[in-house]
Amino acid sequence: MRKRWMTWLGTALVVALLAVWGLGEAAYPSTNPPERYSGTILSEQSDRVLRQACFDCHSNESRHPWYRHLPGVGLLMGWHIREGRGELNFSHWDNLDAETQRKAVRRTLHEVVEGNMPTPDYRLIHPEARVAAEQLAQLERDAQARYGVQPGQRGGTNERGERGERGDNDRD
């Protein structure tokens, strides 16, 4: 009886593992859309930080690491990419009007300052995506110089003009 129960349990585990693996493969985008933005978002120096810390989820330039094939990982990564691109896709930066760009920069800085971006699970696997204090200071200086965004401003909208979910306001 015990042997039969263990066989059924093992079979169920293998089927569940394959299902999760398959969902991950289906959910993870295997290619990136062709649109790219080649202009400057903040400055040459700050844009390097954005590429290092943000572009994997917030652009059409996502990297495709080998571990995306691991069960569950592709599902999580695919979700992060869809959510990230939905909130802000830097590849479409030139399609945004100046006010939406300013709001996106303000909200992005707020998320980085609060430690919400890059997400903790992403930073765990990609320590190079951590934004150091001097990098954050550079981002803030360039955001103020280019968009008039003051350090510490809160709120904003996503690239579709929708208000944030956390009750952030849109007032300056």
WOJO-V112518 format. One record per helix or strand of 2 or more residues. SS is the DSSP state (@ for helix, = for strand). FROM is the first residue (numbers start at 0). TO is the last residue. If there is no record, write none. Layout:
ss={SS;SS}
from={FROM;FROM}
to={TO;TO}
//
This chain:
ss={@;@;@;@;@;@;@;@;@;@}
from={1;43;54;65;72;89;97;119;126;132}
to={26;52;57;68;86;94;112;124;128;146}
//
